[in-house]
Every structure is written in C-alpha cells, then in structure tokens.
Amino acid sequence: MVVEMESRKRVGYHVERDVMDEIVVDSVADKLDVTTSVKDKLKESMRCSGPQVKSCFLSCIPLLAWLPRYPFKENAFGDLVSGISVGIMHLPQGMAYALLAAVPPVFGLYSSFYPILIYFIFGTSKHISVGTYAVMSVMIGSVTERLAPDSDFTLWNNISNSSEINFEARDIERVKIAAAVTFLSGIFQLLLGLVQFGFVVTYLSEPLVRAYTTAAAIHVIVSQLKYSFGISATRFSGPLSLIYTVLEVCSLLGQTNIGTLVVSIVTIVCLIIAKELNSWLARKLPVPVPVELIAIIIATVLSWQFDFKTEYKVEVVGSIPSGLQPPKLPAFSMMGSMIGDAFALAVVGYGIAISLGRIFALKYGYKVDSNQELVALGLSNSIGGVFQCFAISCSMSRTMVQISTGGKTQVAGALSAIVMLVILLWIGSLFEDLPKLVWLVTFVLTLLLNPDLGLAASIAFSMLTVIFRTQLPKYSLLGQVPGTDIYRPVEDYNQVTQIPGIVIFRSSATLYFANAEMYTDHLYEKSGVDVTKLLNHKKKLEAKRLRQEKKEAKKKAKETVEVSELTGNGQQSGKDVVVVVAGPQLDPSLDPSLPKAIILDLSPVNFLDTVGVKTLRNIIKDYGDAGVKVFLSGCQSCVIENLETGDFFSEKITKAVIFSTVHDAVLHCQEEDTKKLKNGTHF
C-alpha cells in the first residue's frame, strides 16, 4: 500500500481553464432544459402492448412463469426431501401456534395447509416457508381473548354449585373471530399490494428488524409462562403488558400444576440435548433428525399410556377431527371492532416475510417482488380466513430447515402442504393425547419474531428520520465537461461525455438503510451490469469447467493405461510415449461490454450507517468477483470515519480505493489501464 501511495505521488496532471461558475459550466456543457408534463407522464404510464400484458399477467401469477421452466433433474429430489422435512415441522408448530391464538389445535393444521398452496401460486420467494408464525398467533390470541373472554361463557352448575366455562361455545366463537380478523388482514394486504405499498419494506432496516424480533421473542416467551406452570393467568394487552404478565405469573406460582411442570422440564431438557446432537451431526446427516416430531410421538404415547389427563391433571390437545373444513364466509359484523388489529397483522406479517425473503433472494441470486408478496400474502390470508385459518407469515426456523435440506423452489412448500393434507385426512387423530406443553416447548425452541405497536412505532420513527434526512434521490451517470476536470450528469448536458470503459455513478442523497437497496439496484441499472446474474453465470461456467476437467482427467488416466499396455505392461520400449490431453479452458478475458472500472462519487453523502457501509463493501466485493474494480471518490472526513468504524477496510479493501476527487480516480484508472495494455493484459 505504501509503495502504491508513493507511486501516486509521482502522478500528476495539469489542466488549464478559466475559472467557471455554474452559469458558465451550463453554457459550455450545453445543459438540457427538458421537462415532462403530467399529461405525458400519464400517457406513458397508460401505454400497453402485447408483451406488456403478458409480463403483467405472469407477474400477477408467478407460478406460470417459473413452473414450465422447472429444472426437474436438478431440483426435484432436494425439493422432495425439503418438503417432507418442513411438513413434519408444520405439525407441532401448527398445533402450538393454535394454542397461542386461543383456538383448537386442528385450526393450526388448517392454517399450515390452505395458505401454503395459495402462496405457492402467487408468491415470488423461492426459499421462505410460509405458514403459522409465533407472534402472529400471539396477536390473534389477544384479539380472540379480548372479544370472547372466558367470562362471557361462564355458566352456573346447580349440581356442583359452582361456575363452569362452556368451552365448546367459547372455542366456536373464537374461531369465528380469528377467521374474521385473518380475512380482514388479508384484504388490507391485497389493497396495499394493489396500490404499490411494497415500498414500506425500505423502512424495515436490518437493525430495526433484529431489535424488534429479539424483543418480540421475549414477549412470546413471557406470554407462555402460564402454560409451562399449568396455571390460569389473565392475558394482558397494550403497553406494559409484559410486566403485568410476569407479575401475574409470579403471584400464581403457588398454584403450579406439578405434573405439567415436570412434563415441561423433561421436554425442555430432552429437546435441548437432541437439538445439540442434531447440530453436532449436521454434517454427517443428509437431513436433520425431526426432533420435534419424535418428541410429539413419545409424549403422545406416554400421555395415552399413563393417562396424564386424569391422573396428573395435565391438559392435552383433545379432539382432532379428520378431514377438511368446508368454506364459510367470515363474520362481517365483527370486523368493525378489529380493524386496527387486522391492519397491524397485515403490516407485521408482511414485514417479516419480505425481510426474510430479501435476505435469501440476495444470497441465492434472484429478486422478490415486494408488491407481489403483499398480494400473495393477502390472498393466502383472505382465502385462508374463508377456510377458518388464522393469519400466517414466514417462519425463520422452517425456512432454515427448508434450505438446509435442499429446498430450492416453491415446490418444497407445496409438498409440505401435501404432507399436512395427509395428516389432516388420516393421521391427526393419533395426537389427541399430546400434552399441551410439548406444543409450547417445541415452539419456544424454534421461536423467532414480533408484536404490533412496537413495529408500528419503529416504522413511523424510521419514516420520520427519512423525511428529515433525505428527499427522493436522483441517480446519475457522470461525464466529463470537455477540457476540464469537472463532471456532470450526462442526461442533463449535451456536451458532457462519458469516459470510455469507466462508469461514474452518483446519488443525490446520502446512503443509509432507507435507500441502500435502491442505490444498488440503480447502480446495476445505470452500469448495465447485473452482478447477481453475472456471478451466477460465472458459477455455472466454473462448475461446467470443473466437470470437463474431471471428465478429461478420467480420459487421460484411461489413455495412460492403454499406452502402458502397448509398451508391454508398463515397460518402456526405448522411446518415451507422452500423452498430453488439454482440457477446455475458459477465456480469462473479461466481457468487452463490461466497464473496466466503476467510480462511486460520494460527495453528496454526509454520513453512512452500518447498512450503508455494508452496501459499499458488498458492491466492491461483488463487482470485484465479476472482474470490475470499484473506487470511491469525494468522501468527506466523517464518511471515512464511518467506513473505519463500520469494519469497511480489510486486507482486500484498503484506503487505496478512495480518491479525493472524481478526476483523480479517473486518472488512476486510465494510468492502470495503460500499464495493463503495455503488459498485454486487461485492466
């Protein structure tokens, strides 16, 4: 690095020009004065052609676009194994999350079937596992218990001279409430998708999602303490509900059901040990051991054999009817009292699903359509509500299992739904003696994310910070004003020219979590290089090259044996026989359509958050892997400090990539290109 810096000190340039103010620059560069009227914008947006109609139709029903091109040989086996594995997970999670939603367990199984099939048709994420989700269930449970409390179903028993709860009537009412709020949340998601509300994902920054999901996990655990101890505690809602719940549980510890507590402790210990063994054996096993399923089977058998319900007063799942529910319109009369809850469910469910979807889409080189995801989830919930399901989202635990077991497309999700169909039709009744607590522990060990007011407040705060910090940015490619070291947007001037082989990119706003993804997308668009597709293509070529080399190596070994036989069982006949087999090699030269370097003008950037730093680091790495160098210019001192504190620099990325001005970076690129050409290589 020191040698490089010393060599730069010897590089200079000399520019002779008049002092120019902005008026002179506009005159010399011949600035364009082009404005588009509202009428022209509307006319352009209303244009429609055959290809546009087809594209719109396929974007609305993504299944028709990708299924005909499904690579059966490559993906079928992985999707099959993954679908079965995830389907097995749906069983314990569906029943556990039904408990959280305060509805009978079979409705959790319904919610793990109908919505998944709908998402299979309309969803755009290949890897996320949609279905029942812990925090969504807790939110629904707060609605069902608020609108149908136990007190509304208390009856006086003259024989026992005490009050009793009519559980059958209560559960029927709660199922109606859960279905209604689910249907309404789906309608909200559909409407938000149709009005292109997907932009809200911009405000779900990585730190926000992580902090929120951690806090939500604590909420979920605390809300389930009463089931661990077998006590009847009041469910609180609203601000400080977590504190009230903890105090309530502590005050009732004297009423702990010992049988339930023992089942809790034994199940927790066994599952933790099994989970650790599963992790330890992960590399040796083709698929993870279905620990949750094994726990359910053992607990069910023990509960049935030793009659936990009668002997130890341990609550069990109870009746699980076989078959499917016929469609039934939701109770529209109830919806007026749950509008706020439904909207919260719509935003929370979408926020989690799209966050995880984007993470895995970036990792595996494709894109998810944020607006289509809203439509897919909206249809899943609204149609699911008609079949008496409760609201669904994406589960991190199931998604990780789906990926780790080889799932590559939405087909894995459809197969998991088929597994659930088999359970609903023939197997479900076998788990009637399962202790509820096992539901809870299975859920806790696979838990993850979120409640409603916290997310709404976080998004609102994030949006306020965006409003005060930035406006809608303008993304531009810069060109050189002839005869100067001044660079201006090429679309704004007639006489500004781009430097051959060099892309100079600038955003008019600062770079942080709210526009980091847009920054990357516009860079791909402006540079004409979609790095994701390029790297995927490069990986495929590399895999093909390795296969060819392996094939040629086998061929060479075979020819060596033949030569050995010709010369008398390996003895030389006086002359050395040399067989050289040259395998096909990839052309190491870069695609001439690619730029040789990209310069990011960061002069408008006045701060970088952790997401912005990570974005720049990924841009340099990804373009570098594609053979394109990236340099930064115009960095203010505070931005360099952000880069230093954000772990931007490493052995591969040093301060040698940063230049004071765009022109310095351009001259460096041209000098490097000249050196490379002299040596007969590319930049």
C-alpha positions in Angstrom: 0.0 0.0 0.0 2.9 2.4 0.9 4.6 1.7 -2.5 1.3 2.3 -4.3 0.8 5.6 -2.4 4.4 6.7 -3.3 3.8 5.9 -7.0 0.7 8.0 -6.9 2.6 11.0 -5.6 4.6 11.0 -8.8 1.5 11.0 -10.9 0.2 14.5 -11.7 -2.0 16.3 -14.2 -2.2 19.8 -15.4 -5.4 21.5 -16.5 -5.6 25.0 -17.9 -9.0 26.5 -17.9 -10.9 29.6 -17.0 -12.5 29.9 -13.6 -16.1 28.8 -14.1 -19.2 29.4 -12.1 -22.3 27.2 -12.6 -23.7 29.5 -15.3 -20.5 29.1 -17.4 -20.4 25.4 -16.8 -24.1 25.1 -18.0 -23.2 27.1 -21.1 -20.0 25.2 -22.0 -21.7 21.8 -21.4 -24.9 22.9 -23.1 -27.3 21.9 -20.3 -30.6 20.5 -21.4 -33.9 22.0 -20.2 -36.2 19.1 -20.6 -39.4 18.9 -18.5 -42.1 16.2 -18.9 -45.7 17.3 -18.4 -48.1 15.4 -16.2 -50.1 14.6 -19.2 -47.1 13.0 -21.0 -46.3 11.0 -17.8 -49.8 9.7 -17.6 -49.8 8.9 -21.3 -46.6 7.0 -21.0 -47.8 5.1 -17.9 -51.0 4.0 -19.8 -49.2 2.6 -22.8 -49.9 -1.0 -23.3 -48.6 -3.7 -25.7 -48.8 -7.4 -26.1 -45.5 -8.1 -24.3 -46.5 -5.7 -21.5 -49.8 -7.5 -21.0 -48.1 -10.9 -20.9 -45.4 -9.6 -18.5 -48.1 -8.1 -16.2 -50.1 -11.4 -16.3 -47.1 -13.5 -15.4 -46.0 -11.1 -12.7 -49.5 -11.5 -11.1 -49.3 -15.3 -11.2 -45.6 -16.1 -10.9 -46.2 -19.9 -10.9 -47.0 -19.7 -14.7 -43.6 -18.0 -15.3 -41.3 -20.4 -13.4 -43.0 -23.8 -13.3 -42.8 -24.5 -17.0 -39.0 -24.0 -16.7 -38.7 -26.0 -13.5 -35.3 -28.0 -13.7 -36.7 -31.3 -12.6 -33.4 -33.3 -12.5 -31.6 -30.6 -10.6 -34.2 -29.6 -8.0 -36.8 -32.4 -7.7 -35.0 -34.5 -5.1 -34.0 -31.6 -2.9 -37.5 -30.1 -3.0 -39.0 -33.5 -2.1 -36.8 -34.1 0.9 -37.2 -30.5 2.0 -41.0 -30.6 1.6 -41.3 -33.7 3.7 -39.0 -32.3 6.4 -40.8 -28.9 6.6 -44.2 -30.7 6.5 -43.2 -32.7 9.6 -42.3 -29.4 11.3 -45.7 -27.9 10.4 -47.4 -30.5 12.6 -46.0 -29.4 16.0 -45.8 -25.8 15.1 -49.3 -25.6 13.7 -50.8 -27.1 16.9 -48.5 -25.0 19.2 -49.4 -21.7 17.4 -53.1 -22.6 17.6 -52.7 -22.6 21.3 -51.2 -19.1 21.1 -54.1 -18.0 19.0 -56.5 -19.4 21.6 -58.3 -21.7 19.1 -58.5 -25.5 18.9 -55.3 -27.2 17.6 -56.8 -28.5 14.4 -57.2 -24.9 13.1 -53.4 -24.6 13.3 -53.2 -27.6 10.9 -55.6 -25.9 8.5 -53.5 -22.8 8.6 -50.5 -24.9 7.6 -52.3 -26.2 4.5 -54.6 -23.8 2.7 -52.4 -20.6 2.8 -49.3 -22.5 1.7 -51.0 -23.7 -1.5 -52.1 -20.1 -2.3 -48.6 -18.7 -1.7 -47.2 -21.5 -4.0 -49.2 -20.0 -6.8 -48.7 -16.3 -6.2 -45.5 -15.9 -4.1 -42.1 -14.8 -5.5 -39.7 -16.1 -2.9 -38.2 -19.5 -3.6 -37.0 -20.2 -0.1 -39.2 -18.9 2.7 -41.5 -21.2 4.4 -44.9 -19.6 5.0 -47.4 -20.9 7.5 -48.2 -20.4 11.1 -46.0 -18.0 12.9 -45.5 -17.4 16.7 -46.0 -13.7 17.0 -48.9 -13.5 14.6 -50.6 -16.2 16.7 -50.0 -14.2 19.9 -51.5 -11.1 18.3 -54.5 -13.1 17.1 -54.8 -14.6 20.6 -55.0 -11.1 22.1 -57.9 -10.3 19.8 -59.8 -13.6 20.4 -59.5 -13.4 24.2 -60.4 -9.7 24.2 -63.6 -10.2 22.1 -64.5 -13.6 23.5 -63.3 -13.8 27.1 -64.0 -16.7 29.4 -66.3 -14.6 31.4 -68.8 -14.4 28.5 -69.2 -18.2 28.6 -69.4 -18.9 32.3 -72.5 -21.0 33.3 -73.7 -21.9 36.8 -73.7 -25.6 37.6 -76.5 -26.3 40.1 -75.3 -29.8 40.7 -71.7 -28.9 41.7 -72.9 -25.5 43.0 -70.0 -23.7 41.1 -69.5 -21.8 37.9 -68.2 -23.6 34.7 -67.0 -22.4 31.3 -68.7 -23.6 28.2 -65.5 -24.4 26.3 -67.3 -25.6 23.2 -69.3 -22.4 22.7 -66.2 -20.3 23.5 -64.0 -22.1 21.0 -66.6 -21.7 18.3 -66.8 -18.0 18.9 -63.0 -17.6 19.0 -62.6 -19.4 15.7 -65.1 -17.0 14.1 -63.1 -14.1 15.5 -59.7 -15.5 14.3 -61.1 -16.2 10.8 -62.6 -12.7 10.6 -59.5 -10.8 11.6 -57.4 -13.0 9.3 -59.7 -12.4 6.4 -59.7 -8.6 7.1 -55.9 -8.6 7.4 -55.7 -10.3 4.0 -57.9 -7.7 2.4 -55.7 -5.0 3.8 -52.6 -6.7 2.3 -54.3 -7.1 -1.0 -55.3 -3.4 -1.1 -51.8 -2.3 0.0 -50.3 -4.5 -2.8 -52.6 -3.1 -5.4 -51.6 0.5 -4.5 -47.9 -0.5 -4.6 -47.3 -0.2 -0.9 -44.4 -2.5 -1.1 -42.0 0.5 -0.7 -42.6 0.2 3.1 -40.0 -2.5 3.1 -37.5 0.3 2.6 -38.1 1.4 6.2 -37.5 -2.1 7.7 -33.8 -1.7 8.2 -31.7 -4.6 9.3 -31.0 -3.2 12.8 -34.8 -2.4 13.2 -35.8 -6.0 12.3 -33.2 -7.6 14.5 -34.0 -5.4 17.6 -37.7 -5.9 17.0 -37.6 -9.6 16.6 -35.5 -10.1 19.7 -37.9 -8.1 21.8 -40.8 -9.9 20.2 -39.3 -13.3 21.2 -39.2 -12.2 24.8 -42.9 -11.2 24.6 -43.8 -14.6 23.2 -41.9 -16.5 25.9 -43.4 -14.5 28.7 -46.9 -14.9 27.3 -46.5 -18.7 27.5 -45.2 -19.0 31.1 -48.7 -19.8 32.4 -48.7 -22.9 30.2 -45.3 -24.1 31.5 -46.6 -23.9 35.1 -50.1 -25.1 34.4 -51.7 -22.0 36.0 -54.7 -19.9 34.8 -53.3 -16.4 34.4 -55.0 -13.4 32.9 -53.8 -12.4 29.4 -52.9 -8.7 29.3 -52.6 -6.5 26.2 -51.4 -3.0 25.5 -48.4 -1.1 26.8 -46.5 -2.7 29.8 -48.5 -6.0 29.2 -45.2 -7.9 29.6 -44.6 -6.5 33.1 -48.2 -7.2 34.1 -48.0 -10.8 32.8 -44.8 -11.5 34.7 -46.2 -10.1 38.0 -49.4 -12.2 37.5 -47.5 -15.4 36.9 -45.3 -14.8 39.9 -48.3 -14.3 42.1 -49.8 -17.6 41.0 -46.7 -19.8 41.3 -48.2 -21.4 44.4 -50.9 -22.9 42.2 -48.4 -24.6 39.9 -49.6 -28.0 38.5 -46.7 -30.3 39.3 -47.5 -32.7 36.6 -47.4 -30.0 33.9 -44.2 -28.6 35.3 -42.5 -32.0 35.3 -43.5 -32.5 31.7 -42.2 -29.1 30.8 -38.8 -29.6 32.4 -38.3 -33.1 31.0 -39.3 -32.0 27.5 -37.1 -28.9 27.6 -34.1 -30.9 28.7 -34.6 -33.6 26.2 -35.2 -31.3 23.3 -32.1 -29.2 24.1 -29.9 -32.3 24.2 -31.5 -33.6 21.0 -31.1 -30.2 19.3 -27.4 -30.1 20.2 -26.8 -33.6 18.9 -28.6 -32.6 15.7 -26.3 -29.7 15.3 -23.2 -31.8 16.0 -24.3 -34.4 13.5 -25.5 -31.9 10.9 -22.6 -32.5 8.5 -22.9 -36.3 8.7 -26.7 -36.5 8.2 -28.3 -35.9 4.8 -31.4 -34.3 6.6 -31.8 -33.1 10.2 -33.4 -35.5 12.6 -37.1 -34.4 13.2 -36.6 -33.8 16.9 -40.0 -32.1 17.3 -41.8 -35.0 15.7 -40.1 -37.6 17.8 -40.9 -35.5 20.9 -44.5 -35.4 19.9 -44.8 -39.1 19.3 -43.1 -40.0 22.6 -45.1 -37.5 24.6 -48.4 -38.7 23.0 -47.6 -42.4 23.7 -46.7 -41.6 27.3 -49.7 -39.4 27.9 -52.0 -42.1 26.5 -50.3 -44.9 28.4 -50.2 -43.3 31.8 -53.4 -41.2 31.4 -51.8 -37.8 32.1 -55.1 -36.0 31.8 -56.9 -38.0 34.5 -54.0 -38.9 36.9 -52.0 -35.7 36.8 -54.4 -33.1 35.6 -52.2 -32.3 32.6 -54.1 -30.6 29.8 -54.0 -32.5 26.5 -54.8 -31.4 22.9 -58.2 -33.2 22.8 -60.3 -34.0 19.8 -58.7 -33.5 16.4 -61.3 -34.2 13.7 -60.2 -35.8 10.5 -60.9 -34.2 7.1 -61.1 -30.6 5.9 -63.4 -27.8 6.7 -65.9 -26.5 4.1 -65.5 -22.8 3.1 -67.5 -20.4 5.2 -67.9 -16.7 4.9 -66.3 -14.8 7.8 -68.4 -12.9 10.4 -68.5 -9.4 8.7 -70.5 -8.0 11.7 -67.4 -8.4 13.9 -64.9 -6.6 11.7 -65.7 -3.1 12.9 -64.2 -3.9 16.3 -61.0 -5.4 14.8 -59.9 -3.0 12.1 -56.8 -1.8 14.0 -55.8 -5.4 14.9 -56.2 -6.6 11.3 -54.1 -3.7 9.9 -51.3 -4.5 12.4 -51.4 -8.1 11.4 -51.2 -7.2 7.8 -48.1 -5.0 8.3 -46.3 -7.3 10.7 -46.9 -10.4 8.7 -45.7 -8.7 5.5 -42.7 -7.1 7.2 -41.3 -10.4 8.4 -42.0 -12.3 5.2 -40.4 -9.7 2.9 -37.4 -9.2 5.2 -36.5 -12.9 5.2 -37.4 -13.2 1.5 -35.0 -10.4 0.6 -32.2 -11.9 2.7 -32.4 -15.3 0.9 -33.1 -13.7 -2.5 -29.8 -11.7 -2.2 -28.0 -14.8 -1.1 -29.2 -17.1 -3.9 -29.2 -14.5 -6.7 -32.8 -13.6 -7.6 -35.3 -10.9 -6.7 -38.5 -10.9 -4.8 -41.3 -8.5 -5.9 -42.3 -6.6 -2.7 -45.7 -5.7 -4.1 -46.5 -9.2 -5.4 -45.5 -10.5 -1.9 -48.2 -8.3 -0.4 -50.7 -9.7 -2.9 -49.6 -13.3 -2.3 -49.9 -13.0 1.5 -53.2 -11.1 1.1 -54.7 -13.9 -0.9 -53.3 -16.5 1.5 -54.9 -14.8 4.5 -58.2 -13.8 2.9 -58.8 -17.2 1.3 -57.5 -18.9 4.4 -60.0 -16.9 6.5 -62.8 -18.4 4.4 -61.5 -21.8 5.4 -61.3 -20.8 9.1 -57.5 -20.4 9.2 -55.7 -17.8 11.2 -53.1 -15.3 9.8 -49.8 -16.6 8.6 -46.4 -15.3 7.8 -42.9 -16.7 7.4 -41.0 -18.8 9.9 -37.2 -18.5 10.2 -36.8 -21.9 11.7 -38.8 -23.7 9.0 -37.1 -21.6 6.3 -33.7 -22.7 7.6 -34.7 -26.3 7.6 -36.2 -26.0 4.1 -32.9 -24.6 2.8 -30.6 -26.9 4.7 -32.4 -30.0 3.4 -32.0 -29.0 -0.2 -35.2 -26.9 -1.0 -34.6 -24.7 -4.0 -38.1 -23.6 -5.1 -41.6 -23.1 -4.0 -42.3 -26.7 -4.9 -40.9 -27.6 -1.5 -43.6 -25.5 0.1 -46.3 -27.2 -2.0 -45.0 -30.7 -1.0 -45.1 -29.7 2.7 -48.7 -28.8 2.3 -49.4 -32.2 0.8 -47.8 -33.7 4.0 -50.2 -31.6 6.0 -53.1 -32.9 3.9 -52.2 -36.5 4.7 -52.0 -35.6 8.4 -55.4 -33.9 8.3 -57.1 -36.7 6.5 -55.7 -39.7 8.2 -53.1 -39.1 11.0 -54.3 -36.1 13.0 -56.5 -38.1 15.5 -53.4 -40.0 16.7 -52.2 -36.9 18.5 -55.2 -36.2 20.7 -53.4 -37.3 23.9 -50.5 -35.0 23.2 -49.8 -32.8 26.3 -50.1 -29.0 25.5 -46.9 -28.2 27.0 -45.0 -30.1 24.4 -46.5 -27.7 21.9 -45.1 -24.8 23.9 -41.5 -26.2 24.2 -41.4 -27.1 20.5 -42.4 -23.6 19.7 -40.0 -21.9 22.1 -37.0 -23.7 20.8 -37.9 -22.8 17.2 -39.2 -19.3 18.0 -38.2 -16.0 16.4 -40.0 -12.7 15.9 -42.6 -9.8 16.7 -45.8 -7.8 18.3 -47.8 -4.9 16.7 -47.4 -1.5 18.5 -43.6 -1.8 18.6 -43.3 -2.4 14.9 -45.7 0.4 14.0 -43.8 2.9 16.2 -40.5 1.7 14.8 -41.6 2.1 11.2 -43.1 5.5 12.0 -39.9 6.7 13.6 -37.8 5.4 10.7 -40.0 7.2 8.2 -39.7 10.4 10.2 -35.9 10.2 10.1 -36.0 9.6 6.4 -38.3 12.7 5.9 -35.9 14.9 7.8 -32.7 13.5 6.4 -33.3 13.0 2.7 -35.6 13.6 -0.2 -36.2 11.3 -3.1 -32.6 10.8 -4.6 -31.6 11.2 -8.2 -29.2 8.6 -9.6 -26.9 9.8 -12.4 -24.0 8.7 -14.6 -21.4 11.5 -14.7 -19.4 12.6 -17.7 -16.6 15.0 -18.2 -17.0 18.6 -19.3 -14.6 18.8 -22.3 -11.2 20.2 -21.4 -11.9 20.4 -17.6 -11.8 18.2 -14.5 -15.5 18.9 -13.9 -18.0 16.1 -14.1 -21.8 16.5 -14.6 -24.8 14.2 -15.2 -24.8 13.0 -18.8 -28.5 13.2 -19.0 -28.5 16.9 -18.2 -25.9 18.1 -20.7 -25.3 17.8 -24.4 -21.5 18.3 -24.4 -20.7 16.1 -21.4 -19.0 12.8 -22.4 -18.6 9.6 -20.5 -15.0 8.3 -20.1 -14.7 5.1 -22.2 -14.6 1.9 -20.0 -15.3 3.8 -16.8 -18.7 4.2 -15.1 -19.0 7.2 -12.8 -22.1 6.9 -10.6 -23.6 9.4 -8.1 -26.7 9.6 -5.9 -28.0 13.0 -4.9 -28.8 11.8 -1.4 -26.8 10.2 1.4 -26.5 6.4 1.6 -28.2 4.6 4.5 -30.7 1.8 5.3 -33.7 3.5 3.7 -32.2 3.8 0.2 -29.3 1.2 0.3 -31.1 -1.3 -1.8 -32.3 1.3 -4.3 -28.7 2.6 -4.5 -27.5 -0.9 -5.5 -30.4 -1.5 -7.9 -29.9 1.8 -9.7 -26.1 1.1 -9.9 -26.8 -2.2 -11.6 -29.2 -0.5 -14.0 -27.0 2.5 -14.8 -23.8 0.5 -15.2 -25.5 -2.1 -17.3 -24.1 -4.8 -15.1 -26.4 -7.0 -13.1 -23.8 -8.5 -10.8 -26.1 -11.1 -9.4 -26.8 -12.7 -12.8 -23.2 -12.3 -13.9 -21.9 -14.1 -10.8 -24.5 -16.9 -11.2 -23.4 -17.3 -14.8 -19.8 -17.3 -13.7 -20.5 -20.0 -11.1 -22.3 -22.1 -13.7 -19.3 -21.8 -16.1 -16.9 -22.7 -13.3 -19.0 -25.8 -12.4 -19.0 -26.7 -16.1 -15.3 -26.3 -16.3 -14.7 -28.5 -13.3 -16.9 -31.2 -14.7 -15.0 -31.0 -18.0 -11.7 -31.2 -16.2 -12.8 -34.2 -14.2 -14.0 -35.9 -17.4 -10.7 -35.1 -19.2 -8.8 -36.4 -16.2 -10.6 -39.7 -16.4 -10.0 -39.8 -20.1 -6.3 -39.1 -19.6 -6.0 -41.8 -17.0 -7.6 -44.3 -19.4 -5.3 -43.3 -22.2 -2.3 -43.7 -19.9 -3.3 -47.2 -19.1 -3.7 -48.0 -22.8 -0.2 -46.6 -23.6 1.2 -48.7 -20.7 -0.4 -51.8 -22.2 1.0 -51.1 -25.6 4.6 -50.7 -24.3 4.4 -54.1 -22.6 2.7 -53.9 -19.2 4.2 -50.6 -18.3 7.8 -51.3 -19.6 9.2 -48.6 -21.9 10.1 -49.7 -25.4 13.0 -47.4 -25.9 11.1 -44.3 -26.5 9.1 -42.3 -24.0 5.5 -42.1 -25.0 3.9 -38.9 -23.7 0.1 -38.3 -23.9 -1.0 -34.8 -23.3 -4.7 -34.1 -23.0 -5.6 -30.5 -22.8 -9.0 -29.8 -21.2 -11.1 -26.9 -22.4 -10.3 -23.6 -20.6 -12.5 -20.6 -20.0 -11.4 -17.4 -21.7 -9.9 -15.4 -18.8 -10.6 -12.1 -20.6 -13.5 -10.0 -19.5 -16.6 -9.4 -21.5 -15.9 -6.3 -23.6 -19.3 -5.0 -22.7 -18.3 -4.7 -19.1 -16.8 -1.5 -17.7 -13.2 -1.7 -16.6 -13.9 0.3 -13.5 -16.7 1.9 -11.6 -16.2 5.2 -9.6 -18.8 6.0 -6.9 -19.0 9.7 -6.3 -19.8 10.0 -2.6 -19.6 13.8 -2.4 -23.3 14.2 -1.6 -23.0 11.6 1.3 -22.7 13.2 4.7 -23.0 10.0 6.8 -23.0 6.3 6.5 -24.9 3.9 8.8 -24.0 0.2 9.2 -26.3 -0.7 6.3 -24.6 1.9 4.0 -21.2 0.7 4.9 -22.2 -2.9 4.3 -23.7 -1.9 0.9 -20.5 -0.3 -0.3 -18.5 -3.3 0.9 -20.7 -5.7 -0.9 -20.6 -3.6 -4.1 -16.8 -3.6 -4.1 -16.7 -7.4 -3.4 -19.4 -8.4 -5.9 -18.1 -6.3 -8.8 -14.6 -7.4 -7.9 -15.7 -11.0 -8.2 -17.1 -10.1 -11.6 -13.7 -8.6 -12.7 -14.7 -4.9 -12.3 -12.8 -2.6 -10.0 -14.7 -0.1 -7.8 -13.3 3.1 -6.4 -14.8 5.7 -4.1 -14.3 9.5 -4.5 -15.3 12.7 -2.8 -15.6 11.1 0.7 -15.9 13.6 3.5 -13.9 13.0 6.6 -17.0 11.9 8.6 -17.8 9.4 5.9 -14.2 7.9 6.1 -14.7 7.7 9.9 -18.0 5.8 9.3 -16.1 3.4 7.0 -13.4 2.9 9.6 -15.8 2.2 12.5 -18.0 0.1 10.3 -15.3 -2.5 9.5 -15.2 -1.5 5.9 -11.5 -1.8 5.5 -9.7 -5.2 5.3 -6.7 -6.8 3.7 -8.5 -6.7 0.3 -10.2 -3.3 0.7 -7.8 -0.6 1.8 -7.8 3.2 1.6 -6.2 2.8 -1.8 -9.7 2.6 -3.2 -10.6 6.1 -2.1 -9.7 9.3 -4.0 -10.2 12.9 -3.2 -12.0 13.8 -6.4 -13.6 12.0 -9.3 -10.9 13.2 -11.7 -8.2 11.7 -9.5 -10.0 8.4 -9.7 -10.4 8.7 -13.4 -6.7 9.4 -14.0 -5.7 6.5 -11.8 -8.0 4.1 -13.8 -6.5 5.4 -17.1 -3.0 5.0 -15.8 -3.7 1.5 -14.6 -5.3 0.6 -17.9 -2.2 2.0 -19.8 0.1 -0.2 -17.7 -2.0 -3.3 -18.3 -2.2 -2.7 -22.0 1.6 -2.4 -22.2 1.9 -5.7 -20.4 -0.6 -7.3 -22.7 -3.3 -7.8 -20.1 -6.6 -6.2 -19.3 -7.4 -3.6 -16.6 
